[in-house]
């Protein structure tokens, strides 16, 4: 009996230490959100999202009804998943809608930093259908991180607030070979309103005849702009939604070009960038 009493007394500090460790771990654990928000791409310019809210248990129970809904939308390129109950992102930041299932999933991990909102992680879409794989575990882990954003397809993470409805792009306009002059362009892609707004400023140009946004690969004109005949020009123009998405997601594939009578193919040009 005496030996039993001594053993119990000796064990108490160990049990208390274990309890303290467990409590410390629990205190550091952030509870998983109770809801996951699916933003389904409707294809409508005026109402781009159909918002679907499912239980957070969809993450840990992938074979449940909610789990199947979540997995299905994670293969719809153009859709987005917000972990928690936050607003859907700006449509311009998500990949363009396609009929083919996504082969990649972009995870935008919320960093908590105001200067660098997200850390971008790209994984195979097999993570959706193989939840026990290593990539599946990564996916399931981030589906429990409140504030993370997941997009089927390959996309850049938002550089501003997830509810921001505009993507700002800029271009420094430089002269082509044999020409002089300079300028700048600021472009705002507003997919929710299916329009592109811009401000142009040029210096050292005479007889300005036109201004456009061109595609780099083909040099084709994709968006006409008001010519800055008096050094500046600004305005907004309606643009087809798929093209707007492409400009927002891949600005380096487009350039701003200001034409003059002396340089009809363009005197000052600049590639768009975020």
JOQUIBEL-V925903 format. One record per pair of residues at least 12 apart in sequence whose ideal C-beta (glycine too) atoms are under 8 Angstrom apart, sorted by the first residue. I is the first residue (numbers start at 1). J is the second residue. D is the distance in whole Angstrom. If there is no record, write none. Layout:
# JOQUIBEL-V925903
i-><I | I>
j-><J | J>
d-><D | D>
This chain:
# JOQUIBEL-V925903
i-><30 | 32 | 32 | 32 | 32 | 33 | 33 | 33 | 33 | 33 | 33 | 34 | 34 | 35 | 35 | 35 | 35 | 35 | 35 | 36 | 36 | 36 | 36 | 36 | 36 | 36 | 36 | 36 | 36 | 36 | 36 | 37 | 37 | 37 | 37 | 37 | 37 | 37 | 37 | 37 | 37 | 38 | 38 | 38 | 38 | 38 | 38 | 38 | 38 | 38 | 38 | 39 | 39 | 39 | 39 | 39 | 39 | 39 | 39 | 39 | 40 | 40 | 40 | 40 | 41 | 41 | 41 | 41 | 41 | 41 | 41 | 43 | 43 | 45 | 45 | 45 | 45 | 45 | 46 | 48 | 48 | 48 | 48 | 49 | 49 | 51 | 52 | 52 | 53 | 54 | 54 | 54 | 56 | 58 | 59 | 59 | 59 | 60 | 62 | 62 | 70 | 71 | 71 | 73 | 74 | 74 | 74 | 74 | 74 | 74 | 74 | 75 | 75 | 75 | 75 | 75 | 76 | 76 | 76 | 76 | 77 | 77 | 77 | 77 | 77 | 77 | 77 | 77 | 77 | 78 | 78 | 78 | 78 | 78 | 78 | 78 | 79 | 79 | 79 | 80 | 80 | 80 | 80 | 81 | 81 | 81 | 81 | 82 | 82 | 82 | 83 | 83 | 83 | 83 | 83 | 83 | 83 | 83 | 83 | 84 | 84 | 86 | 86 | 86 | 87 | 87 | 89 | 89 | 89 | 89 | 90 | 90 | 90 | 90 | 90 | 90 | 90 | 90 | 90 | 91 | 91 | 91 | 91 | 92 | 92 | 92 | 92 | 92 | 92 | 92 | 92 | 92 | 92 | 92 | 93 | 93 | 93 | 93 | 93 | 93 | 93 | 93 | 94 | 94 | 94 | 94 | 95 | 95 | 95 | 95 | 95 | 95 | 95 | 96 | 96 | 96 | 96 | 98 | 101 | 102 | 102 | 102 | 103 | 103 | 104 | 104 | 104 | 104 | 104 | 104 | 104 | 105 | 105 | 105 | 105 | 105 | 105 | 105 | 105 | 105 | 105 | 105 | 106 | 106 | 106 | 106 | 106 | 106 | 106 | 106 | 106 | 106 | 107 | 107 | 107 | 107 | 107 | 107 | 107 | 107 | 107 | 107 | 108 | 108 | 108 | 108 | 108 | 108 | 108 | 108 | 109 | 109 | 109 | 109 | 110 | 110 | 110 | 110 | 110 | 117 | 117 | 117 | 117 | 117 | 117 | 118 | 118 | 118 | 119 | 120 | 120 | 121 | 121 | 122 | 123 | 123 | 123 | 125 | 127 | 149 | 155 | 156 | 156 | 159 | 165 | 165 | 165 | 165 | 166 | 166 | 166 | 167 | 167 | 167 | 167 | 167 | 168 | 168 | 168 | 168 | 169 | 169 | 169 | 169 | 169 | 169 | 169 | 169 | 169 | 169 | 170 | 170 | 170 | 170 | 170 | 170 | 170 | 171 | 171 | 171 | 171 | 171 | 171 | 171 | 171 | 171 | 172 | 172 | 173 | 173 | 173 | 173 | 173 | 173 | 173 | 174 | 174 | 174 | 175 | 175 | 176 | 176 | 176 | 176 | 176 | 176 | 179 | 179 | 179 | 179 | 180 | 181 | 181 | 181 | 181 | 181 | 181 | 182 | 182 | 182 | 182 | 183 | 183 | 183 | 183 | 183 | 183 | 183 | 183 | 183 | 184 | 184 | 184 | 185 | 185 | 185 | 185 | 185 | 185 | 185 | 186 | 186 | 187 | 187 | 187 | 187 | 189 | 189 | 189 | 190 | 190 | 191 | 191 | 191 | 191 | 194 | 194 | 194 | 194 | 194 | 195 | 195 | 195 | 195 | 195 | 196 | 196 | 196 | 196 | 196 | 196 | 196 | 197 | 197 | 197 | 198 | 198 | 198 | 198 | 198 | 199 | 199 | 199 | 200 | 200 | 200 | 200 | 200 | 200 | 200 | 200 | 201 | 201 | 201 | 202 | 202 | 202 | 202 | 202 | 203 | 205 | 205 | 205 | 205 | 205 | 205 | 206 | 206 | 207 | 207 | 207 | 208 | 208 | 208 | 208 | 208 | 208 | 209 | 209 | 209 | 209 | 209 | 210 | 210 | 210 | 210 | 211 | 211 | 211 | 211 | 211 | 211 | 211 | 211 | 211 | 211 | 212 | 212 | 212 | 212 | 212 | 213 | 213 | 213 | 213 | 213 | 213 | 213 | 214 | 214 | 214 | 214 | 215 | 215 | 216 | 216 | 216 | 216 | 216 | 217 | 222 | 222 | 222 | 223 | 223 | 223 | 223 | 224 | 225 | 225 | 227 | 227 | 228 | 247 | 251 | 251 | 251 | 251 | 252 | 252 | 252 | 254 | 254 | 255 | 255 | 255 | 255 | 256 | 256 | 256 | 257>
j-><146 | 56 | 59 | 144 | 146 | 56 | 83 | 84 | 85 | 144 | 146 | 55 | 56 | 53 | 54 | 55 | 56 | 84 | 85 | 53 | 54 | 55 | 56 | 58 | 59 | 70 | 81 | 82 | 83 | 84 | 143 | 51 | 52 | 53 | 81 | 82 | 83 | 84 | 85 | 86 | 88 | 51 | 52 | 53 | 54 | 69 | 70 | 73 | 79 | 80 | 81 | 51 | 52 | 79 | 80 | 81 | 82 | 88 | 89 | 94 | 52 | 73 | 76 | 79 | 76 | 78 | 79 | 80 | 91 | 94 | 97 | 97 | 241 | 191 | 192 | 193 | 194 | 241 | 192 | 88 | 91 | 191 | 192 | 88 | 91 | 88 | 69 | 73 | 85 | 66 | 69 | 70 | 144 | 70 | 140 | 143 | 144 | 140 | 131 | 140 | 143 | 128 | 129 | 152 | 102 | 105 | 125 | 128 | 139 | 150 | 152 | 101 | 102 | 125 | 128 | 152 | 97 | 101 | 102 | 152 | 95 | 96 | 97 | 98 | 100 | 101 | 102 | 152 | 153 | 94 | 95 | 96 | 97 | 98 | 152 | 153 | 94 | 151 | 152 | 94 | 149 | 150 | 151 | 143 | 149 | 150 | 151 | 148 | 149 | 162 | 142 | 143 | 144 | 145 | 146 | 147 | 148 | 149 | 150 | 146 | 147 | 147 | 162 | 163 | 162 | 163 | 149 | 158 | 162 | 163 | 158 | 162 | 163 | 164 | 165 | 166 | 167 | 191 | 192 | 191 | 192 | 241 | 245 | 165 | 166 | 167 | 189 | 190 | 191 | 192 | 244 | 245 | 248 | 249 | 151 | 155 | 156 | 157 | 158 | 167 | 248 | 249 | 151 | 153 | 155 | 245 | 151 | 152 | 153 | 154 | 155 | 245 | 249 | 242 | 245 | 246 | 249 | 153 | 125 | 125 | 152 | 153 | 124 | 125 | 122 | 123 | 124 | 125 | 152 | 153 | 154 | 122 | 123 | 124 | 125 | 127 | 128 | 139 | 150 | 151 | 152 | 153 | 120 | 121 | 122 | 150 | 151 | 152 | 153 | 154 | 155 | 157 | 120 | 121 | 122 | 123 | 138 | 139 | 142 | 148 | 149 | 150 | 120 | 121 | 148 | 149 | 150 | 151 | 157 | 158 | 121 | 142 | 145 | 148 | 145 | 146 | 147 | 148 | 149 | 157 | 158 | 159 | 160 | 161 | 162 | 149 | 157 | 158 | 157 | 156 | 157 | 138 | 142 | 154 | 135 | 138 | 139 | 152 | 139 | 162 | 249 | 249 | 274 | 274 | 190 | 191 | 192 | 193 | 188 | 189 | 190 | 188 | 189 | 191 | 248 | 274 | 186 | 187 | 188 | 274 | 186 | 187 | 188 | 189 | 247 | 248 | 251 | 272 | 273 | 274 | 184 | 185 | 186 | 187 | 272 | 273 | 274 | 184 | 185 | 187 | 255 | 256 | 270 | 271 | 272 | 273 | 184 | 270 | 185 | 202 | 256 | 258 | 268 | 269 | 270 | 268 | 269 | 270 | 267 | 268 | 263 | 265 | 266 | 267 | 268 | 269 | 262 | 263 | 267 | 268 | 204 | 202 | 203 | 204 | 205 | 267 | 268 | 202 | 203 | 204 | 268 | 200 | 201 | 202 | 203 | 205 | 228 | 258 | 268 | 270 | 200 | 201 | 270 | 198 | 199 | 200 | 201 | 256 | 270 | 272 | 198 | 199 | 213 | 247 | 256 | 272 | 244 | 247 | 248 | 236 | 244 | 241 | 244 | 245 | 248 | 238 | 239 | 240 | 241 | 244 | 236 | 237 | 238 | 239 | 244 | 213 | 223 | 236 | 237 | 239 | 244 | 247 | 234 | 235 | 236 | 225 | 233 | 234 | 235 | 236 | 232 | 233 | 234 | 225 | 226 | 228 | 232 | 233 | 234 | 256 | 258 | 228 | 231 | 232 | 228 | 231 | 232 | 258 | 268 | 231 | 228 | 231 | 258 | 260 | 267 | 268 | 260 | 262 | 260 | 261 | 262 | 227 | 228 | 229 | 258 | 259 | 260 | 227 | 259 | 260 | 261 | 264 | 224 | 227 | 258 | 259 | 224 | 225 | 226 | 227 | 228 | 233 | 256 | 257 | 258 | 259 | 224 | 225 | 256 | 257 | 259 | 225 | 247 | 254 | 255 | 256 | 257 | 272 | 254 | 255 | 256 | 257 | 253 | 254 | 252 | 253 | 254 | 255 | 271 | 253 | 243 | 247 | 254 | 237 | 239 | 243 | 247 | 237 | 237 | 256 | 258 | 259 | 258 | 272 | 271 | 272 | 273 | 274 | 271 | 272 | 273 | 271 | 272 | 269 | 270 | 271 | 272 | 269 | 270 | 272 | 269>
d-><7 | 5 | 7 | 4 | 8 | 5 | 6 | 4 | 7 | 7 | 5 | 7 | 5 | 5 | 7 | 7 | 6 | 7 | 5 | 7 | 5 | 8 | 6 | 6 | 7 | 6 | 6 | 8 | 6 | 7 | 6 | 6 | 7 | 6 | 7 | 4 | 8 | 7 | 6 | 7 | 7 | 7 | 4 | 7 | 7 | 7 | 7 | 5 | 7 | 8 | 6 | 6 | 8 | 6 | 4 | 7 | 7 | 4 | 7 | 8 | 6 | 6 | 7 | 5 | 7 | 4 | 5 | 8 | 7 | 7 | 5 | 6 | 8 | 8 | 7 | 7 | 4 | 6 | 8 | 8 | 4 | 7 | 6 | 4 | 7 | 6 | 7 | 7 | 7 | 4 | 6 | 6 | 7 | 4 | 6 | 4 | 6 | 8 | 5 | 8 | 8 | 5 | 7 | 8 | 8 | 6 | 8 | 5 | 8 | 7 | 6 | 4 | 5 | 6 | 6 | 6 | 8 | 8 | 7 | 6 | 5 | 7 | 6 | 4 | 7 | 8 | 4 | 5 | 4 | 6 | 6 | 6 | 3 | 7 | 7 | 7 | 7 | 8 | 6 | 5 | 6 | 7 | 5 | 7 | 7 | 4 | 8 | 8 | 6 | 7 | 7 | 6 | 7 | 6 | 6 | 6 | 5 | 7 | 7 | 4 | 6 | 7 | 7 | 8 | 7 | 5 | 6 | 6 | 5 | 7 | 7 | 7 | 7 | 5 | 5 | 7 | 7 | 7 | 7 | 4 | 6 | 8 | 7 | 8 | 7 | 5 | 5 | 7 | 4 | 8 | 6 | 6 | 4 | 8 | 8 | 7 | 7 | 8 | 5 | 7 | 7 | 7 | 5 | 8 | 6 | 8 | 6 | 7 | 3 | 7 | 5 | 7 | 7 | 5 | 5 | 7 | 8 | 8 | 7 | 5 | 4 | 5 | 7 | 5 | 6 | 7 | 7 | 6 | 8 | 6 | 5 | 7 | 5 | 8 | 6 | 6 | 7 | 7 | 6 | 7 | 6 | 8 | 7 | 8 | 5 | 7 | 5 | 8 | 7 | 6 | 5 | 7 | 7 | 4 | 7 | 7 | 8 | 7 | 5 | 7 | 8 | 5 | 6 | 8 | 6 | 4 | 7 | 7 | 4 | 7 | 6 | 6 | 7 | 5 | 7 | 8 | 4 | 5 | 8 | 7 | 6 | 7 | 7 | 8 | 8 | 7 | 4 | 7 | 8 | 7 | 5 | 7 | 7 | 6 | 4 | 6 | 6 | 7 | 4 | 6 | 6 | 6 | 7 | 6 | 6 | 8 | 5 | 8 | 5 | 7 | 5 | 7 | 4 | 8 | 4 | 7 | 7 | 7 | 6 | 7 | 7 | 4 | 8 | 7 | 7 | 8 | 5 | 5 | 7 | 6 | 7 | 7 | 5 | 7 | 7 | 6 | 8 | 7 | 4 | 7 | 7 | 5 | 3 | 6 | 5 | 7 | 6 | 5 | 6 | 7 | 6 | 6 | 4 | 6 | 4 | 6 | 7 | 6 | 6 | 5 | 6 | 8 | 6 | 6 | 7 | 6 | 8 | 5 | 5 | 7 | 5 | 6 | 6 | 4 | 5 | 6 | 5 | 7 | 5 | 6 | 6 | 7 | 6 | 4 | 6 | 8 | 8 | 6 | 5 | 8 | 8 | 5 | 8 | 6 | 7 | 5 | 8 | 4 | 6 | 8 | 7 | 5 | 8 | 8 | 8 | 6 | 5 | 6 | 4 | 8 | 8 | 6 | 5 | 6 | 7 | 6 | 7 | 7 | 5 | 7 | 5 | 6 | 5 | 6 | 8 | 8 | 6 | 7 | 6 | 5 | 6 | 7 | 8 | 7 | 4 | 6 | 8 | 6 | 7 | 8 | 7 | 8 | 4 | 7 | 8 | 5 | 6 | 5 | 7 | 7 | 7 | 7 | 7 | 5 | 5 | 6 | 8 | 6 | 6 | 7 | 8 | 8 | 7 | 6 | 6 | 7 | 7 | 8 | 5 | 4 | 7 | 5 | 6 | 5 | 6 | 7 | 5 | 6 | 5 | 6 | 6 | 7 | 8 | 5 | 8 | 4 | 8 | 4 | 7 | 5 | 6 | 7 | 7 | 7 | 5 | 7 | 5 | 6 | 8 | 5 | 8 | 7 | 7 | 5 | 7 | 6 | 8 | 7 | 7 | 5 | 8 | 5 | 7 | 6 | 7 | 5 | 6 | 6 | 7 | 7 | 6 | 8 | 7 | 7 | 6 | 8 | 8 | 7 | 7 | 7 | 7 | 8 | 7 | 7 | 8 | 4 | 6 | 6 | 6 | 7 | 6 | 7 | 5 | 5 | 6 | 5 | 7 | 7 | 5 | 7 | 5>
